[in-house]
Amino acid sequence: MRTSRTAHILGRVSLDSLAALAERPERVAILLDVDGTLAPIVRRPGEARVPEKTRAEISRLAGRYALVACISGRTGADAERLVGVDGVRYVGVHGLELEPEAEEWRERIHSFASSIDWPVEDKGLTVSFHYRQAGDEEAALEYLEEVAERARQEGLVPRFGRKVLEVRPPVRADKGTAVRHLLAEDGLQRALYAGDDSTDLDAFRALDGLELAVRVAVSSDEAPDGLVAGADVVVRSPLELLHLLRRL
């Protein structure tokens, strides 16, 4: 029976799909973004926290399902520190940590970042320039669009997310390749993926062709075009996602 908190987001097909996942947990992967999905978005990434009740739920899922993984834009080590649940696979930097050739670009990425007059978040294989705290967001975005063009000219790959510009190496790796890698590694054909940003669309697409897939969008005013349209289920906050996960 649906709870009032999530009744508006779940149609019969979604309910049936969730029930089908829960029936055969030994065949299912639960794949989760971190910031904006498990942890509410905050002004400073270092201040993000996963609520204790969410951590408890992830721990329960990790003891029940074949695979529970957090696929984050943070490093895997930072995602593990933030989530802090044993029995979970942590994949960082949108899957780049799974690609050995990305390491060859580390020095070039850092050299580029040092040439930019903007605070930088160093993720090792990528760098991020946040503008959530900028006094004039419009001017900040205009400047970072120039930074993105400079990155392209240097052979790097810029990508905008929720109030952030990420610059990464030109290596074929994203949350979609990470999802495919994890599923193939464990031989799984059933999965749920939850995310809130443009990088999560790659993961949504990676579930195409599976025996059973549920794509969950954690929507917000900052959600990119296509996130809700690409989802099977839409929730409005990390708290609503928690209520959904409790169905599994």
Buried (B, 14 or more C-beta within 10 A) or exposed (E): EEEEBBEEBBEEEBBEBBEBBEEEBEBBBBBBBBBBBBBBBEEEBEEBEBBEEBBEBBBBBBEBBBBBBBBBBBBBEBBBEBBEBEEBBBBBBBBBBBBEEBBEBEEEBEEBBEEBEBEBBEBBBBBBBBBBEBEEEEEBBEBBEEBBEBBEEEEBBBBBBBBBBBBBBEBEBBBBBBBBBBBEEEEBEBBBBBBBBBBBBBBBBBBEEBEBBBBBBBBBEBBBEEBEEBBBBBBBBBBBBBBBBEBB
